Amino acid sequence: MAGLDAKTGNPAQELSALLKDELPRELELFKGRLSPRFFEMREKIIEFIREDVIPQMETYKQQNAQLQREAAHPTLAPEPPVLKVVREKARQRGLMNFFLPEVCKLTVLEYSPIAEILGTVPLANHAMNCAAPDTGNMEVLERYGTPEQKRKWLEPLLEGKIRSAFAMTEPGVASSDATNICSTITRDGNEYVINGHKWYISGAIRPECKVFIFLGRNSFEGPIHRQHSMIIVPKDLPGIKILRPLGVFGHEHDHAEIIFDNVRVPVSNMLLGEGRGFEIAQGRLGPGRIHHCMRTIGVAEAALDAILFRVRQRHAFGSVLSTKDTIRQQIAEARLEITKSRLLCYMAACEADDHGFKAARVAIAMTKVDAPRMCLQLLDNAIQIHGAHGISQDSLLTDLYANIRTLRVADGPDIVHLNTIAKEELKRKPTNLGITVSGVNDNIEKYGKFKHYKPLGKGSMIARL
């Protein structure tokens, strides 16, 4: 869990600028949309972090390191015991499962600045049970699960007693186009038989993971978006083999490669019904993507905080770094980029509040591309300013960089979201303004030397005209 630890120097110093009483400047524009409950809950969460989370950060770090040393492999290490302590504090304060609107009773916009805080303090995010992939899986079970499915799986997930994974991506096909997913879910009497090969299944190796939500194909006929289903698969069933933990930038993480070989589950484990997988996926991915972006903006703030600390401490070429024009330019550019990303994320949140996640898909696609890009550039600048220290094990910058770079692939790579944006733009018909600005070479028609030309390209505007 890359994030901030307790080494803040002076105890009187604030862990993060986001933990101050004043709101982010960009949120002032949306004050009319903020309820009294938002201010109350934000204050409670900041109080929880200050009083219950920060004092346990060093203990968490030490316990986690010891458990990883003792485990057969670091990814097999159980959760540090102190996490249960902090989670119980969150439960007592009524702060568990805040990602669910039914629980927090906040709008998507109101949750945004709270998620930014959780992005800078991952221990609080985990203690409040707001960490992926469990959040998306709990949303699926909450929205589409039967009463029995909720009792058996959703309730222990909401209580933080177990964890889960989402088994979608496959190594043998281009999984960014989910219609390629070819693991099979075959009906056999009162059971479904599951066969498939999955990889980069986040959270699957950890001992606390007890269940998968599995995306597979139940048919190879009919409408392409009605051929896939989602089904609940307990992790301990015969036929499930975790092959290995997978690496991120050469370091193994809790992302698993898994074989499902004739795994049998009862028919009652099917979610919503056969052929409804894409319908569920759209309901799952919208909230998950924007939550990632909210937390990413919090990470960007942490990177800027690191820059501001470093440039006040280091002297080079006759003066402290904070006096250098090039450093000041990078600080100013960082604030510009964070502000633009935050406003774009807030816009997407408002669209989701007003029209639903499906209608907000283009705005969510924009922030899903923009926020990680912005944060990665800021982290790269922070590493550059820190020099060798920035790539050392003494700094968190490289861990944060690896996490955010992975996010540009998770929940769909950039190009998928860019295509979503482009498709919406291409629905617009050419305008007189566009034609005027583009301009026309009248000599083409005047001399007629291209009359024999027939465009071959698919989708050519000339062909359609």
N, C-alpha and C positions, 0 to 999 in steps of 0.2 A: 504494500500500500504506500505508494510514493506520496509524500505530502510534507507538511510542516511538522517539526518536532518542537521540543520544549526549550531549545537553546535560543532564547530571545534576548540574551544579554541582560540588561537592566530589567528586573521584575516589574517595574512600573511601566515599561514599554508595552504598547498594544501588540498582540500577535499579528493582527492584520488590520489594514485600514478599513476593511469591510465590516469590522466589529465595532466601529464607532457608532454613536447614536444617530448622527446625521445620515440621511439616505444618499445613495449615489446620485450625483448631480443630474444624470440623465433621467432618473426616476421622477424628478420634480415635474417634468412635463406631463406625467401621467397621474399626478396626485389625486385628480378627481375620480380616478378609477380605483383608488385604494380604500379599503374598508377599515373601520376601527379594529377589526380582528387582525388584519395584517400587521398593524403597528404593535398590537399586543403580542402576537406570536413571534414576530421578529425579535422583540425585546426578550421574550422568554428563551428563545434559541441562543441569543448572544449571551445571556446569563448562564445558560446551561454549558456553553463552551468555556466561558471564563471560569466557572466554579467547579465543573465536573470533568471536563475534557482536558483542558490544558494541564492541570496538575497530574494527569495520568499518562501524558504523552511519553515521557521518558521511560516509565514502567512498561508501557506497551512496546516500545522499541527494544528494550532489553529482553523482555519475555519472548518476543517474536524472534529475535536473533538466536536465543537459546533453543527454542523449539525447532528452528530450522536446522541448527547444528545437530540436534539429537535425532531428527527424522531420517529415514532411509533416503529421502530426497527432500529438498526444501519445500517443494510444492505439496508434499504430504504432511507438512506440519499442521497441527490443529490451530484453531484460533487461540490467541493469548488469553489466559483467564481474565485479565483485567478488562477485556472487551465486554465480557458478561456483566462486570461491575458497572461499567459506564452505560451499557445498554439498559440495565435495571434503573439507573438514574434517569435515563431518557423516558422510560416507561412511567416512572413515578411522576414525572413532569408532564405527561401526556403528549410527548413529542415523537412517538413511534409512528412509522409509516406515513411520513408527511408528504410523500410523493403522490399519494392517493387523494384526489379532490374530496372524496367522500369522508376522508379522515381529517384532513387539514382544514377543509371548508374554506379554501382560498381559491382564487382564480389562477389561471396559468400565469398571468402577469404578476400576481402577488407572490407566487412561488418562485419566480425568476430570481429576485435578489437574495432570497433565502438559499436557493441552490448555488448561487455564486459563493456564498459563505461556506457552504458544505464542500465546494470544490477546493477551497483553500485549507480546509480542516477535514481530511478524509476520515479520521477517527470519529468525528461527530457524524459524518455521513453514514458510516457503518453502524454506529451505536443507535442512530435513529432509523435503521433498517431501510435506508434509501439508496442502497448500492445496486448497480446493475451486476449481473443480468436478472437478479431476483425481482427488481422493480417491474420490468416488463412482463415477467412470468406471472407475478401477482396480479397485474392489471388484466392479463388474459383470463386468469382463473376467476377474478372478481366479475369480469364482464361476461364471460362465456361459459364458465363452469357450472355443472349441475350442483345441487345441494350436497350430494355425496362427495363429489370432487372437491368442493370447497371445504367440507369437513375434514377430509383426509389429507389434503395438501395445502390449501390456502391458509387454514388456521395456523398450522405450525410455522408456515413461512411468515405470516404476519407477526407471530410471537417471537420470531428470530431463533426458533429452536432448530430449524434445518435451513439449508440453502439449496439452490437449484441451478440448472443450466439450460440454455436454449440450443438445441441441436439442429442446426440448419446447414451451415457451410460444408461443401464437399470438395475434396481435392481433385477429383477427376473431371469436373465440369466448371464452367465459368459461373460461379454461384451469385455473382452480382446481378445476373439475370435469373431470378428465382424460378422461372419456368423451366430452367435446366435441371433443377433438383430431381434426382432420379432414384433415391432410396425408395423402397417400396413398402406399402402398408396393405397387406392382403388379408381379406376376410376369410376365416376358416372356422365355420360354425359359430360358437360363442366367443371366439377369440380373433385378434388380429395378429398376423405374423409379420414381423418387421425385419427387413434386411437393408443394410446400408453401410456406407463408409463416410464418416464425418471427420472434420478437423477444425482447429481453432475454436473449439467449444469452450468458451471462457467459464472458469469456475468449476469445471467438471471433475478435477482431480482432488480438490480439497476434501477432507474427510466429512465435512459438514454437508456436502452436496448429496442429496438423497433422491433426486428426481430430475428427469429431463422433460422438457416439452419439445417434441420431435416433429419436424416438418418432413413429410414424405409424400410420395405419389401413390394414390389409390386407384388411378386409372390412367391409361395412355390414349384414351379416346374422349371425344366430346370437346367442349370449349376449353381452351388451354388453362384458363384461370379457374376452372372447376375440377381440375384433375388432382389437386393436392389437398392434403388434410394435415391437421395437427392433432397429436395424440400424446397422452401422458404415459411416460415410460419410467418406472422405478429403476434406479441405478443398479440395484443389487440383483437383477434378474439374470438367469443363465443366458449365455450368448452375447453378453456385453463384455467387450475386451478393450480396455484402455491401453493403446499401443505405446504412447510416449507423451511426455510434456513437450510442447512446441516452443520454439524460441522467438524472441523479439530482439532484433539487433544482436543475435548471437547468445543471448542469455535466456535460459529456459524459464518460462512462466507457467501459470496455471491455465494454460490453453491446451486442451487435450485433442489427440487424434484417437478416434474410437471406431471399432468395428461392432456392428450390430448383426449378429448371425442367427437367423431364425428365432428372434426374441418374441416371446408370446405375451400378450397383454389381453385382459378382458375387453369385450366390446364396449363396456361402460366407460373405458378410458378415453374414448373418442371425444374430442372437443367440438361442440356445436353440431357436428354431422360431417359425413363424408363430402369431400369437395369444397369445404368451407375454409381451407387453409389460408388462401390469399385474403379473404374477407377478414379473418382474424389478424393476419399479419399487418394489414393496413391500420387496424385499430391499435396494434401493439407498437408499431414503429414510430408513429407520429409523436406521441408523448416522449418516448425514449430518446429520439433524436434531439428534440429541443431541450430536454433535461441535460443531455451531454453538453450542449452548447452553453447552457447557463453555468454549469460547473467549469467549463473551459475558460470562460471569462474570469471566473475566480482565480484560476491558475495563472492567467495572464497578469492579474493584479499582483499575485505573489511574485512573479518574475520581475515586474517593475519594482516592487519593494526590494527585491534582492539587488537590483541595479542601484537604487537610491542608497542602500546601505554601503555597497562596495565602493561607489565613486567618492563617498565621503571619507573612506578609510585609507585609500591608496594614493600615493604620490608618484608622479612620473614626469620626467623632463621639466623639473623645476617647480611644479605646482600640483595641488590636489586635483584628482581627475574631474571632480565636479565643476571645475572652472574651465575645462576644455570645451571649445565650441562644438567639436564633433560629438562629445559625450552629451552635451546639452541638446543637440539636435536629435540624438537617439531617444532621449527622455521625452522630448516634446512629441516626436513621431509616435512613440509608444502610447502616450495619452490620447493622441488623435485616433489611432487605430482601435484602442480599447473602447473609446467613446462611440465610434461608428459601429463597431460590432455589437456593443450593448444595445444601441438604439435599434439595430436590425433585429436582434433577438427579442426585444420588447415589442416591436411591431408584429413579429410572428406570433408572439404570445397573445397579443390583443386580437389578432385575426382568429386564433384558435378559440379564444373566449367568445367572440362575437358570432362566429360562423362554424365552429367545429374544426377538428384537426384535418379532416379530409379537404375542406375548402381552403385551409391554410397551408396546403402541402407545398405550394411554390415558395411561400415565405419561409417555411421550415427548411426547405431545400437550400435556400439562400443562406440562412444562418448556419446550416450544417456544413456548408462549404467554407463560409467566411470565418467563423469563430476559430476552428482549428488552424487554419492558414495564418490568421493573425497571431494566435498564441505561439505557434511554432517559430514565426519570424522573431517575435519578442524574446522567446527562450534562446534562440540562436544568438541574438544580440547580447543577451545577458551572459551567455557562455563566453562570447568574444571579449566582453568587458572584464570578466573574471579571469581570463587567461587560462593557464594550466589548472588553476583551482576549479574552474568551471566544469572541467571534465573529470575531476577526481572523485573518489568515493566520499570525500568530505563535503561535497555539495550535492544538493538534491536536483540540480538543474538537468543532469543527464537522464535521471529517472523520469522527470516530468516530460522531457523532450520525447523519450521513447513512448510514454503513455499517450501523449497528444498526437504523435505521428501515427500510432496505431489507430487512433480515432478517425483519421482520414480514410481508413478502410472499413472500420466497424460500422454496422448499420448502413452499409452501402458506400462504395468508394465515391470520390468527388465526381467522377464523370457521370455517374448515375444521376446525381442531384443536379449537375449542370445540364444534363439532357432534359430533366423535368422543367427547369427554368426556360431552356431554349424552346421546348415544345409550346409552352404557354406564349412566348413571344411570337413564335411563327404562326400562331392562330390569327394574329392581327393582319389585316389586309394592307397592301401598300397604300401609302397616303400621298397626296399631292406634295406635301412638304418633303417627304422622303425622295420622291422622284425629282423634285427641283434641286434639292441639295446634292443628290447623286449626279445629276446632269446627264445629258444625252449627246452623243456624237452624231450630229445630223448627216455627216458625210457617209456614214454606213448605209443609210437608206438612199441617199442621193446617187451614189455610184453603184449600188446594187451588187457588189462583189461577193456577198455572203448569202444570196438567195437560195443557193443549193444546200446550205448547211442545215442539217437536222440534228438537234441535240439528242444525245443518247443517255445522258445522266438521269437517274431516277429522281423525281421530285423537282425537276428543273422548272423555274418560274417561267422561262420562255416557252417551254412545252405547254404549260398550263394556260398561258396567255394566248 
